[in-house]
Amino acid sequence: MKNTKNMADRLNLPVVGKANTNTAGGLIECNRHFVNVHLSDSLVISDLLIISNPALNIDCLIGTDIISQGDFLVLNSSNKTIVSFDLTKSE
């Protein structure tokens, strides 16, 4: 696996603490950061506490704390995957 700088490092996010995270390889210590996530001009999730996990070779994972703000849909047909996220979620 190629060891690349994770997104938190590339964005120079300040470290606000540490968290222990379970991985397939065992328990590792990860940095914690606060971020603001802009889903649209009218929907901003402020001060979201995240961790940066150096064991993952990905930029980010989006969890239910964000997905629950809208309608998230994944379609897969004929080897084509379509992902959509609609912020007009009805209450």
MODELLER restraints for C-alpha pairs under 7 A, 6 or more apart:
rsr = mdl.restraints
at = mdl.atoms
rsr.add(forms.Gaussian(group=physical.xy_distance, feature=features.Distance(at['CA:6:A'], at['CA:54:A']), mean=6.83, stdev=0.5))
rsr.add(forms.Gaussian(group=physical.xy_distance, feature=features.Distance(at['CA:6:A'], at['CA:59:A']), mean=6.15, stdev=0.5))
rsr.add(forms.Gaussian(group=physical.xy_distance, feature=features.Distance(at['CA:7:A'], at['CA:59:A']), mean=5.43, stdev=0.5))
rsr.add(forms.Gaussian(group=physical.xy_distance, feature=features.Distance(at['CA:8:A'], at['CA:52:A']), mean=6.34, stdev=0.5))
rsr.add(forms.Gaussian(group=physical.xy_distance, feature=features.Distance(at['CA:13:A'], at['CA:33:A']), mean=6.46, stdev=0.5))
rsr.add(forms.Gaussian(group=physical.xy_distance, feature=features.Distance(at['CA:14:A'], at['CA:33:A']), mean=6.22, stdev=0.5))
rsr.add(forms.Gaussian(group=physical.xy_distance, feature=features.Distance(at['CA:15:A'], at['CA:31:A']), mean=6.03, stdev=0.5))
rsr.add(forms.Gaussian(group=physical.xy_distance, feature=features.Distance(at['CA:15:A'], at['CA:32:A']), mean=5.68, stdev=0.5))
rsr.add(forms.Gaussian(group=physical.xy_distance, feature=features.Distance(at['CA:15:A'], at['CA:33:A']), mean=5.23, stdev=0.5))
rsr.add(forms.Gaussian(group=physical.xy_distance, feature=features.Distance(at['CA:16:A'], at['CA:32:A']), mean=5.58, stdev=0.5))
rsr.add(forms.Gaussian(group=physical.xy_distance, feature=features.Distance(at['CA:16:A'], at['CA:33:A']), mean=5.46, stdev=0.5))
rsr.add(forms.Gaussian(group=physical.xy_distance, feature=features.Distance(at['CA:17:A'], at['CA:31:A']), mean=6.03, stdev=0.5))
rsr.add(forms.Gaussian(group=physical.xy_distance, feature=features.Distance(at['CA:17:A'], at['CA:32:A']), mean=5.09, stdev=0.5))
rsr.add(forms.Gaussian(group=physical.xy_distance, feature=features.Distance(at['CA:18:A'], at['CA:29:A']), mean=6.54, stdev=0.5))
rsr.add(forms.Gaussian(group=physical.xy_distance, feature=features.Distance(at['CA:18:A'], at['CA:30:A']), mean=5.57, stdev=0.5))
rsr.add(forms.Gaussian(group=physical.xy_distance, feature=features.Distance(at['CA:18:A'], at['CA:31:A']), mean=4.63, stdev=0.5))
rsr.add(forms.Gaussian(group=physical.xy_distance, feature=features.Distance(at['CA:18:A'], at['CA:32:A']), mean=5.37, stdev=0.5))
rsr.add(forms.Gaussian(group=physical.xy_distance, feature=features.Distance(at['CA:19:A'], at['CA:29:A']), mean=5.64, stdev=0.5))
rsr.add(forms.Gaussian(group=physical.xy_distance, feature=features.Distance(at['CA:19:A'], at['CA:30:A']), mean=5.24, stdev=0.5))
rsr.add(forms.Gaussian(group=physical.xy_distance, feature=features.Distance(at['CA:19:A'], at['CA:31:A']), mean=6.36, stdev=0.5))
rsr.add(forms.Gaussian(group=physical.xy_distance, feature=features.Distance(at['CA:19:A'], at['CA:32:A']), mean=6.59, stdev=0.5))
rsr.add(forms.Gaussian(group=physical.xy_distance, feature=features.Distance(at['CA:20:A'], at['CA:27:A']), mean=6.47, stdev=0.5))
rsr.add(forms.Gaussian(group=physical.xy_distance, feature=features.Distance(at['CA:20:A'], at['CA:28:A']), mean=5.61, stdev=0.5))
rsr.add(forms.Gaussian(group=physical.xy_distance, feature=features.Distance(at['CA:20:A'], at['CA:29:A']), mean=4.48, stdev=0.5))
rsr.add(forms.Gaussian(group=physical.xy_distance, feature=features.Distance(at['CA:20:A'], at['CA:30:A']), mean=6.11, stdev=0.5))
rsr.add(forms.Gaussian(group=physical.xy_distance, feature=features.Distance(at['CA:21:A'], at['CA:27:A']), mean=5.59, stdev=0.5))
rsr.add(forms.Gaussian(group=physical.xy_distance, feature=features.Distance(at['CA:21:A'], at['CA:28:A']), mean=5.42, stdev=0.5))
rsr.add(forms.Gaussian(group=physical.xy_distance, feature=features.Distance(at['CA:21:A'], at['CA:29:A']), mean=6.20, stdev=0.5))
rsr.add(forms.Gaussian(group=physical.xy_distance, feature=features.Distance(at['CA:21:A'], at['CA:30:A']), mean=6.79, stdev=0.5))
rsr.add(forms.Gaussian(group=physical.xy_distance, feature=features.Distance(at['CA:22:A'], at['CA:28:A']), mean=6.48, stdev=0.5))
rsr.add(forms.Gaussian(group=physical.xy_distance, feature=features.Distance(at['CA:30:A'], at['CA:51:A']), mean=6.17, stdev=0.5))
rsr.add(forms.Gaussian(group=physical.xy_distance, feature=features.Distance(at['CA:30:A'], at['CA:52:A']), mean=5.87, stdev=0.5))
rsr.add(forms.Gaussian(group=physical.xy_distance, feature=features.Distance(at['CA:30:A'], at['CA:53:A']), mean=5.50, stdev=0.5))
rsr.add(forms.Gaussian(group=physical.xy_distance, feature=features.Distance(at['CA:31:A'], at['CA:51:A']), mean=5.53, stdev=0.5))
rsr.add(forms.Gaussian(group=physical.xy_distance, feature=features.Distance(at['CA:31:A'], at['CA:52:A']), mean=5.54, stdev=0.5))
rsr.add(forms.Gaussian(group=physical.xy_distance, feature=features.Distance(at['CA:32:A'], at['CA:49:A']), mean=6.80, stdev=0.5))
rsr.add(forms.Gaussian(group=physical.xy_distance, feature=features.Distance(at['CA:32:A'], at['CA:50:A']), mean=5.60, stdev=0.5))
rsr.add(forms.Gaussian(group=physical.xy_distance, feature=features.Distance(at['CA:32:A'], at['CA:51:A']), mean=4.36, stdev=0.5))
rsr.add(forms.Gaussian(group=physical.xy_distance, feature=features.Distance(at['CA:32:A'], at['CA:52:A']), mean=6.47, stdev=0.5))
rsr.add(forms.Gaussian(group=physical.xy_distance, feature=features.Distance(at['CA:33:A'], at['CA:49:A']), mean=5.73, stdev=0.5))
rsr.add(forms.Gaussian(group=physical.xy_distance, feature=features.Distance(at['CA:33:A'], at['CA:50:A']), mean=5.32, stdev=0.5))
rsr.add(forms.Gaussian(group=physical.xy_distance, feature=features.Distance(at['CA:33:A'], at['CA:51:A']), mean=6.10, stdev=0.5))
rsr.add(forms.Gaussian(group=physical.xy_distance, feature=features.Distance(at['CA:34:A'], at['CA:47:A']), mean=5.23, stdev=0.5))
rsr.add(forms.Gaussian(group=physical.xy_distance, feature=features.Distance(at['CA:34:A'], at['CA:48:A']), mean=5.35, stdev=0.5))
rsr.add(forms.Gaussian(group=physical.xy_distance, feature=features.Distance(at['CA:34:A'], at['CA:49:A']), mean=4.60, stdev=0.5))
rsr.add(forms.Gaussian(group=physical.xy_distance, feature=features.Distance(at['CA:34:A'], at['CA:50:A']), mean=6.15, stdev=0.5))
rsr.add(forms.Gaussian(group=physical.xy_distance, feature=features.Distance(at['CA:35:A'], at['CA:46:A']), mean=6.70, stdev=0.5))
rsr.add(forms.Gaussian(group=physical.xy_distance, feature=features.Distance(at['CA:35:A'], at['CA:47:A']), mean=5.32, stdev=0.5))
rsr.add(forms.Gaussian(group=physical.xy_distance, feature=features.Distance(at['CA:35:A'], at['CA:48:A']), mean=5.23, stdev=0.5))
rsr.add(forms.Gaussian(group=physical.xy_distance, feature=features.Distance(at['CA:35:A'], at['CA:49:A']), mean=6.61, stdev=0.5))
rsr.add(forms.Gaussian(group=physical.xy_distance, feature=features.Distance(at['CA:36:A'], at['CA:44:A']), mean=6.75, stdev=0.5))
rsr.add(forms.Gaussian(group=physical.xy_distance, feature=features.Distance(at['CA:36:A'], at['CA:45:A']), mean=5.64, stdev=0.5))
rsr.add(forms.Gaussian(group=physical.xy_distance, feature=features.Distance(at['CA:36:A'], at['CA:46:A']), mean=4.38, stdev=0.5))
rsr.add(forms.Gaussian(group=physical.xy_distance, feature=features.Distance(at['CA:36:A'], at['CA:47:A']), mean=5.48, stdev=0.5))
rsr.add(forms.Gaussian(group=physical.xy_distance, feature=features.Distance(at['CA:36:A'], at['CA:48:A']), mean=6.15, stdev=0.5))
rsr.add(forms.Gaussian(group=physical.xy_distance, feature=features.Distance(at['CA:37:A'], at['CA:44:A']), mean=5.61, stdev=0.5))
rsr.add(forms.Gaussian(group=physical.xy_distance, feature=features.Distance(at['CA:37:A'], at['CA:45:A']), mean=5.07, stdev=0.5))
rsr.add(forms.Gaussian(group=physical.xy_distance, feature=features.Distance(at['CA:37:A'], at['CA:46:A']), mean=6.45, stdev=0.5))
rsr.add(forms.Gaussian(group=physical.xy_distance, feature=features.Distance(at['CA:38:A'], at['CA:44:A']), mean=4.46, stdev=0.5))
rsr.add(forms.Gaussian(group=physical.xy_distance, feature=features.Distance(at['CA:38:A'], at['CA:45:A']), mean=6.48, stdev=0.5))
rsr.add(forms.Gaussian(group=physical.xy_distance, feature=features.Distance(at['CA:69:A'], at['CA:87:A']), mean=6.86, stdev=0.5))
rsr.add(forms.Gaussian(group=physical.xy_distance, feature=features.Distance(at['CA:70:A'], at['CA:85:A']), mean=6.51, stdev=0.5))
rsr.add(forms.Gaussian(group=physical.xy_distance, feature=features.Distance(at['CA:70:A'], at['CA:86:A']), mean=5.45, stdev=0.5))
rsr.add(forms.Gaussian(group=physical.xy_distance, feature=features.Distance(at['CA:70:A'], at['CA:87:A']), mean=4.47, stdev=0.5))
rsr.add(forms.Gaussian(group=physical.xy_distance, feature=features.Distance(at['CA:70:A'], at['CA:88:A']), mean=6.51, stdev=0.5))
rsr.add(forms.Gaussian(group=physical.xy_distance, feature=features.Distance(at['CA:70:A'], at['CA:89:A']), mean=4.89, stdev=0.5))
rsr.add(forms.Gaussian(group=physical.xy_distance, feature=features.Distance(at['CA:71:A'], at['CA:85:A']), mean=5.59, stdev=0.5))
rsr.add(forms.Gaussian(group=physical.xy_distance, feature=features.Distance(at['CA:71:A'], at['CA:86:A']), mean=5.01, stdev=0.5))
rsr.add(forms.Gaussian(group=physical.xy_distance, feature=features.Distance(at['CA:71:A'], at['CA:87:A']), mean=6.51, stdev=0.5))
rsr.add(forms.Gaussian(group=physical.xy_distance, feature=features.Distance(at['CA:71:A'], at['CA:89:A']), mean=5.70, stdev=0.5))
rsr.add(forms.Gaussian(group=physical.xy_distance, feature=features.Distance(at['CA:72:A'], at['CA:84:A']), mean=5.93, stdev=0.5))
rsr.add(forms.Gaussian(group=physical.xy_distance, feature=features.Distance(at['CA:72:A'], at['CA:85:A']), mean=4.57, stdev=0.5))
rsr.add(forms.Gaussian(group=physical.xy_distance, feature=features.Distance(at['CA:72:A'], at['CA:86:A']), mean=6.56, stdev=0.5))
rsr.add(forms.Gaussian(group=physical.xy_distance, feature=features.Distance(at['CA:73:A'], at['CA:83:A']), mean=5.74, stdev=0.5))
rsr.add(forms.Gaussian(group=physical.xy_distance, feature=features.Distance(at['CA:73:A'], at['CA:84:A']), mean=5.23, stdev=0.5))
rsr.add(forms.Gaussian(group=physical.xy_distance, feature=features.Distance(at['CA:73:A'], at['CA:85:A']), mean=6.37, stdev=0.5))
rsr.add(forms.Gaussian(group=physical.xy_distance, feature=features.Distance(at['CA:74:A'], at['CA:82:A']), mean=5.77, stdev=0.5))
rsr.add(forms.Gaussian(group=physical.xy_distance, feature=features.Distance(at['CA:74:A'], at['CA:83:A']), mean=4.59, stdev=0.5))
rsr.add(forms.Gaussian(group=physical.xy_distance, feature=features.Distance(at['CA:74:A'], at['CA:84:A']), mean=6.60, stdev=0.5))
rsr.add(forms.Gaussian(group=physical.xy_distance, feature=features.Distance(at['CA:75:A'], at['CA:81:A']), mean=5.58, stdev=0.5))
rsr.add(forms.Gaussian(group=physical.xy_distance, feature=features.Distance(at['CA:75:A'], at['CA:82:A']), mean=5.12, stdev=0.5))
rsr.add(forms.Gaussian(group=physical.xy_distance, feature=features.Distance(at['CA:75:A'], at['CA:83:A']), mean=6.48, stdev=0.5))
rsr.add(forms.Gaussian(group=physical.xy_distance, feature=features.Distance(at['CA:76:A'], at['CA:82:A']), mean=6.41, stdev=0.5))
